[in-house]
Amino acid sequence: MAGRTRAKVKMDLSFPDSEVQVLVKYAKDSKNVGLWKTSQGDRIYRTRSFSDLASFVKITRGLKRLDFDLSVLAKIGWPVRSLIKIPFRVRVPDRTLSAMLPPWMSPLKNKLPKKEEVYPKGKTVYPPIEQVFSGLWFDPKKLKVLIIGQDPYHGPGQAHGLAFSYRGEGRIPPSLVNIYSEVNRIDPEGFAMPSTGDLTPWFHQGVALVNASLSVLRGQAGSLAKEWHKFSEEVFKLLAKETTSDLVVLAWGKHAQKVAESFTKAKVLKSSHPSPYSVTSPPTPFSGNGHFRMVNDHLRSRGLTPIDWRL
């Protein structure tokens, strides 16, 4: 019996190596849906429940290949044996923006910009299209913190769908260094300046890092902001409705503060932007704003686990 199942799986493995890979794994309820780093790369999603996984399989038609954990599929009725631990792949149709939307964002399908506007042909655009919504794959009801950003990094390998998070080579961007310096105020003796700019560990704890503009042309900061503007407005409005009063919104800079006006239920903390040009700007400078400590104080007051900001 196992041999027949293995043969079926082997057929599903016959795909060209050049195709995009996305791994879908079951995650415990205590963890949000999010990115999962592997040797295959960082183009990876998880689902919080088996029903989420079933929905994900149906709607994710924007990727050419998915990798699955067979033990998970067995539990949702897929005809495979859970004792087989090797992954297998399922071909799905060509990618579209609407097909890659997280389930909670499905009401916004008709408000999406045209794909050719935000990923124009013949242009290098960041992040890769399969990561454009990766920072939005979470359960809004379980979200603890929202950090509002503006624009993805516009260099090769830097942006990956989470605002402020950096996976490029070389020095960590100055704004992120200033963010780390502010985190350091929580526990100066127990905090070491991270050598990485990857903020995925925050995301896994319930911290969403969402840019108002979700893609950018190579080397051209803010180049696609206009194309994303109306859609991102709707994203934040929907998120404000879907989240609870447990949420803390960190609004750094005038644009983020404007966006934060939609979050009438949440606790909103405002300051200047962490950019070197505004980190000390009045009336509330980012430097010394105490936001990371205030977030954890709020979460504890609601009976929630605080965020471990160390990386």
C-alpha positions as a Python dict, from the first residue, in 0.01 Angstrom:
ca = {
    (1, 'M'): (0, 0, 0),
    (2, 'A'): (277, 240, 94),
    (3, 'G'): (455, 158, -228),
    (4, 'R'): (151, 255, -437),
    (5, 'T'): (124, 585, -249),
    (6, 'R'): (490, 660, -303),
    (7, 'A'): (449, 602, -676),
    (8, 'K'): (165, 853, -688),
    (9, 'V'): (374, 1109, -503),
    (10, 'K'): (667, 1053, -737),
    (11, 'M'): (454, 1160, -1033),
    (12, 'D'): (375, 1486, -856),
    (13, 'L'): (746, 1555, -811),
    (14, 'S'): (817, 1578, -1184),
    (15, 'F'): (849, 1956, -1222),
    (16, 'P'): (1132, 2169, -1362),
    (17, 'D'): (1373, 2306, -1102),
    (18, 'S'): (1327, 2657, -1237),
    (19, 'E'): (974, 2687, -1101),
    (20, 'V'): (889, 2890, -793),
    (21, 'Q'): (860, 2692, -469),
    (22, 'V'): (635, 2773, -175),
    (23, 'L'): (616, 2549, 129),
    (24, 'V'): (284, 2519, 311),
    (25, 'K'): (300, 2380, 665),
    (26, 'Y'): (58, 2356, 950),
    (27, 'A'): (134, 2600, 1234),
    (28, 'K'): (5, 2580, 1589),
    (29, 'D'): (-266, 2825, 1693),
    (30, 'S'): (-15, 3007, 1912),
    (31, 'K'): (173, 3119, 1601),
    (32, 'N'): (57, 3346, 1322),
    (33, 'V'): (58, 3257, 957),
    (34, 'G'): (386, 3375, 813),
    (35, 'L'): (714, 3334, 634),
    (36, 'W'): (924, 3028, 702),
    (37, 'K'): (1291, 3030, 609),
    (38, 'T'): (1444, 2715, 455),
    (39, 'S'): (1737, 2613, 242),
    (40, 'Q'): (1506, 2649, -58),
    (41, 'G'): (1475, 3021, 4),
    (42, 'D'): (1229, 3248, 178),
    (43, 'R'): (928, 3227, -56),
    (44, 'I'): (728, 3037, 200),
    (45, 'Y'): (390, 3052, 370),
    (46, 'R'): (230, 2868, 661),
    (47, 'T'): (-136, 2828, 748),
    (48, 'R'): (-275, 2853, 1100),
    (49, 'S'): (-537, 2581, 1068),
    (50, 'F'): (-631, 2290, 844),
    (51, 'S'): (-925, 2488, 707),
    (52, 'D'): (-685, 2771, 622),
    (53, 'L'): (-466, 2521, 441),
    (54, 'A'): (-758, 2389, 239),
    (55, 'S'): (-856, 2746, 145),
    (56, 'F'): (-495, 2828, 59),
    (57, 'V'): (-474, 2535, -181),
    (58, 'K'): (-786, 2653, -363),
    (59, 'I'): (-704, 3022, -393),
    (60, 'T'): (-327, 3027, -444),
    (61, 'R'): (-319, 3018, -820),
    (62, 'G'): (-45, 3275, -856),
    (63, 'L'): (241, 3035, -796),
    (64, 'K'): (374, 2765, -1023),
    (65, 'R'): (454, 2509, -758),
    (66, 'L'): (366, 2437, -397),
    (67, 'D'): (552, 2206, -157),
    (68, 'F'): (340, 2026, 103),
    (69, 'D'): (403, 1831, 419),
    (70, 'L'): (223, 1502, 351),
    (71, 'S'): (131, 1443, 716),
    (72, 'V'): (-68, 1766, 708),
    (73, 'L'): (-252, 1677, 390),
    (74, 'A'): (-341, 1336, 533),
    (75, 'K'): (-519, 1507, 822),
    (76, 'I'): (-739, 1712, 590),
    (77, 'G'): (-841, 1408, 388),
    (78, 'W'): (-576, 1410, 115),
    (79, 'P'): (-527, 1051, -12),
    (80, 'V'): (-174, 1002, 119),
    (81, 'R'): (-23, 816, 413),
    (82, 'S'): (99, 1030, 703),
    (83, 'L'): (395, 796, 753),
    (84, 'I'): (549, 930, 433),
    (85, 'K'): (751, 1236, 536),
    (86, 'I'): (890, 1346, 203),
    (87, 'P'): (737, 1662, 48),
    (88, 'F'): (565, 1664, -286),
    (89, 'R'): (462, 1938, -528),
    (90, 'V'): (136, 2041, -683),
    (91, 'R'): (119, 2246, -1002),
    (92, 'V'): (-111, 2549, -997),
    (93, 'P'): (-202, 2797, -1275),
    (94, 'D'): (-12, 3114, -1358),
    (95, 'R'): (23, 3374, -1084),
    (96, 'T'): (-217, 3664, -1044),
    (97, 'L'): (-240, 3924, -769),
    (98, 'S'): (-593, 3831, -670),
    (99, 'A'): (-505, 3462, -638),
    (100, 'M'): (-225, 3540, -392),
    (101, 'L'): (-435, 3750, -156),
    (102, 'P'): (-468, 3613, 199),
    (103, 'P'): (-823, 3488, 275),
    (104, 'W'): (-909, 3779, 505),
    (105, 'M'): (-838, 4022, 218),
    (106, 'S'): (-1075, 3855, -31),
    (107, 'P'): (-1325, 4145, -9),
    (108, 'L'): (-1059, 4363, -175),
    (109, 'K'): (-1011, 4154, -489),
    (110, 'N'): (-1199, 4404, -703),
    (111, 'K'): (-992, 4693, -568),
    (112, 'L'): (-651, 4555, -664),
    (113, 'P'): (-433, 4758, -900),
    (114, 'K'): (-361, 4603, -1237),
    (115, 'K'): (-67, 4367, -1228),
    (116, 'E'): (109, 4550, -1510),
    (117, 'E'): (90, 4874, -1309),
    (118, 'V'): (268, 4742, -1000),
    (119, 'Y'): (482, 4476, -1173),
    (120, 'P'): (541, 4636, -1515),
    (121, 'K'): (684, 4411, -1783),
    (122, 'G'): (1050, 4463, -1866),
    (123, 'K'): (1119, 4628, -1529),
    (124, 'T'): (1294, 4489, -1221),
    (125, 'V'): (1053, 4515, -930),
    (126, 'Y'): (1099, 4433, -562),
    (127, 'P'): (999, 4229, -371),
    (128, 'P'): (951, 3929, -604),
    (129, 'I'): (584, 3902, -694),
    (130, 'E'): (537, 3579, -496),
    (131, 'Q'): (628, 3777, -182),
    (132, 'V'): (417, 4086, -248),
    (133, 'F'): (148, 3985, 5),
    (134, 'S'): (363, 3761, 227),
    (135, 'G'): (361, 4014, 510),
    (136, 'L'): (-19, 4007, 512),
    (137, 'W'): (-62, 3633, 566),
    (138, 'F'): (-180, 3646, 926),
    (139, 'D'): (-499, 3615, 1127),
    (140, 'P'): (-613, 3973, 1202),
    (141, 'K'): (-800, 3859, 1512),
    (142, 'K'): (-473, 3731, 1663),
    (143, 'L'): (-257, 4025, 1559),
    (144, 'K'): (-78, 4199, 1847),
    (145, 'V'): (117, 4479, 1681),
    (146, 'L'): (99, 4664, 1349),
    (147, 'I'): (401, 4862, 1231),
    (148, 'I'): (311, 5084, 935),
    (149, 'G'): (583, 5138, 674),
    (150, 'Q'): (598, 5333, 350),
    (151, 'D'): (795, 5165, 73),
    (152, 'P'): (995, 4843, 15),
    (153, 'Y'): (1374, 4855, -11),
    (154, 'H'): (1469, 4901, -377),
    (155, 'G'): (1793, 4702, -401),
    (156, 'P'): (1848, 4338, -504),
    (157, 'G'): (1754, 4079, -240),
    (158, 'Q'): (1657, 4336, 22),
    (159, 'A'): (1277, 4351, 40),
    (160, 'H'): (1074, 4037, 109),
    (161, 'G'): (726, 4161, 201),
    (162, 'L'): (776, 4289, 558),
    (163, 'A'): (814, 4663, 614),
    (164, 'F'): (1157, 4768, 750),
    (165, 'S'): (1279, 4405, 730),
    (166, 'Y'): (1604, 4374, 532),
    (167, 'R'): (1767, 4070, 375),
    (168, 'G'): (2026, 4244, 161),
    (169, 'E'): (2402, 4228, 184),
    (170, 'G'): (2616, 4487, 353),
    (171, 'R'): (2523, 4730, 626),
    (172, 'I'): (2181, 4733, 788),
    (173, 'P'): (1980, 5040, 671),
    (174, 'P'): (2003, 5347, 900),
    (175, 'S'): (1629, 5349, 982),
    (176, 'L'): (1651, 4990, 1101),
    (177, 'V'): (1963, 5069, 1306),
    (178, 'N'): (1762, 5345, 1477),
    (179, 'I'): (1481, 5098, 1543),
    (180, 'Y'): (1729, 4858, 1703),
    (181, 'S'): (1869, 5141, 1914),
    (182, 'E'): (1521, 5212, 2047),
    (183, 'V'): (1466, 4842, 2123),
    (184, 'N'): (1793, 4856, 2316),
    (185, 'R'): (1636, 5098, 2566),
    (186, 'I'): (1418, 4816, 2701),
    (187, 'D'): (1717, 4621, 2832),
    (188, 'P'): (2056, 4776, 2747),
    (189, 'E'): (2250, 4498, 2921),
    (190, 'G'): (2055, 4211, 2766),
    (191, 'F'): (2037, 4346, 2411),
    (192, 'A'): (2303, 4301, 2147),
    (193, 'M'): (2286, 4491, 1818),
    (194, 'P'): (2163, 4229, 1566),
    (195, 'S'): (2383, 4130, 1276),
    (196, 'T'): (2072, 4066, 1067),
    (197, 'G'): (1803, 4295, 935),
    (198, 'D'): (1549, 4013, 899),
    (199, 'L'): (1247, 4090, 1122),
    (200, 'T'): (1066, 3764, 1050),
    (201, 'P'): (1097, 3653, 1419),
    (202, 'W'): (881, 3955, 1512),
    (203, 'F'): (627, 3854, 1250),
    (204, 'H'): (603, 3505, 1394),
    (205, 'Q'): (508, 3656, 1731),
    (206, 'G'): (213, 3853, 1594),
    (207, 'V'): (381, 4169, 1468),
    (208, 'A'): (263, 4278, 1121),
    (209, 'L'): (498, 4506, 928),
    (210, 'V'): (297, 4649, 640),
    (211, 'N'): (408, 4901, 379),
    (212, 'A'): (162, 5141, 220),
    (213, 'S'): (331, 5070, -114),
    (214, 'L'): (381, 4699, -170),
    (215, 'S'): (630, 4706, -458),
    (216, 'V'): (898, 4935, -598),
    (217, 'L'): (1107, 4967, -913),
    (218, 'R'): (1475, 4884, -874),
    (219, 'G'): (1671, 5184, -752),
    (220, 'Q'): (1368, 5415, -747),
    (221, 'A'): (1229, 5476, -399),
    (222, 'G'): (856, 5548, -394),
    (223, 'S'): (826, 5474, -765),
    (224, 'L'): (502, 5271, -740),
    (225, 'A'): (343, 5442, -440),
    (226, 'K'): (78, 5612, -652),
    (227, 'E'): (-21, 5281, -811),
    (228, 'W'): (-71, 5116, -468),
    (229, 'H'): (-220, 5414, -284),
    (230, 'K'): (-594, 5348, -317),
    (231, 'F'): (-559, 4975, -256),
    (232, 'S'): (-344, 5014, 54),
    (233, 'E'): (-597, 5259, 197),
    (234, 'E'): (-859, 4987, 168),
    (235, 'V'): (-622, 4730, 322),
    (236, 'F'): (-570, 4938, 634),
    (237, 'K'): (-942, 5019, 663),
    (238, 'L'): (-1031, 4650, 641),
    (239, 'L'): (-756, 4559, 888),
    (240, 'A'): (-892, 4820, 1132),
    (241, 'K'): (-1231, 4644, 1119),
    (242, 'E'): (-1091, 4293, 1149),
    (243, 'T'): (-851, 4350, 1441),
    (244, 'T'): (-940, 4373, 1810),
    (245, 'S'): (-878, 4634, 2079),
    (246, 'D'): (-574, 4430, 2187),
    (247, 'L'): (-386, 4565, 1886),
    (248, 'V'): (-111, 4825, 1920),
    (249, 'V'): (-39, 5037, 1611),
    (250, 'L'): (304, 5198, 1577),
    (251, 'A'): (265, 5504, 1356),
    (252, 'W'): (607, 5650, 1279),
    (253, 'G'): (597, 5959, 1059),
    (254, 'K'): (317, 6171, 913),
    (255, 'H'): (207, 5919, 652),
    (256, 'A'): (177, 5636, 904),
    (257, 'Q'): (-11, 5862, 1142),
    (258, 'K'): (-260, 5943, 869),
    (259, 'V'): (-311, 5572, 803),
    (260, 'A'): (-350, 5505, 1176),
    (261, 'E'): (-661, 5724, 1193),
    (262, 'S'): (-862, 5423, 1073),
    (263, 'F'): (-769, 5223, 1383),
    (264, 'T'): (-1022, 5362, 1629),
    (265, 'K'): (-1031, 5045, 1845),
    (266, 'A'): (-655, 4999, 1876),
    (267, 'K'): (-396, 5164, 2097),
    (268, 'V'): (-205, 5396, 1862),
    (269, 'L'): (148, 5515, 1945),
    (270, 'K'): (284, 5804, 1736),
    (271, 'S'): (628, 5954, 1681),
    (272, 'S'): (851, 6082, 1404),
    (273, 'H'): (994, 5836, 1151),
    (274, 'P'): (1313, 5640, 1240),
    (275, 'S'): (1489, 5776, 931),
    (276, 'P'): (1811, 5966, 1016),
    (277, 'Y'): (1646, 6278, 872),
    (278, 'S'): (1358, 6272, 1120),
    (279, 'V'): (1458, 6046, 1409),
    (280, 'T'): (1489, 6345, 1646),
    (281, 'S'): (1212, 6561, 1491),
    (282, 'P'): (952, 6720, 1723),
    (283, 'P'): (692, 6706, 1862),
    (284, 'T'): (751, 6339, 1946),
    (285, 'P'): (1094, 6221, 1828),
    (286, 'F'): (1134, 5856, 1741),
    (287, 'S'): (1452, 5847, 1948),
    (288, 'G'): (1345, 5787, 2306),
    (289, 'N'): (976, 5729, 2225),
    (290, 'G'): (964, 5416, 2443),
    (291, 'H'): (725, 5243, 2203),
    (292, 'F'): (865, 4893, 2235),
    (293, 'R'): (832, 4898, 2613),
    (294, 'M'): (484, 5053, 2587),
    (295, 'V'): (373, 4779, 2346),
    (296, 'N'): (468, 4507, 2592),
    (297, 'D'): (309, 4691, 2884),
    (298, 'H'): (-16, 4707, 2688),
    (299, 'L'): (-3, 4341, 2590),
    (300, 'R'): (57, 4235, 2951),
    (301, 'S'): (-237, 4450, 3063),
    (302, 'R'): (-456, 4254, 2822),
    (303, 'G'): (-326, 3919, 2946),
    (304, 'L'): (-119, 3858, 2633),
    (305, 'T'): (239, 3740, 2593),
    (306, 'P'): (473, 4036, 2528),
    (307, 'I'): (694, 4050, 2219),
    (308, 'D'): (1055, 3936, 2247),
    (309, 'W'): (1215, 4207, 2037),
    (310, 'R'): (1561, 4050, 2044),
    (311, 'L'): (1687, 3893, 1721),
}
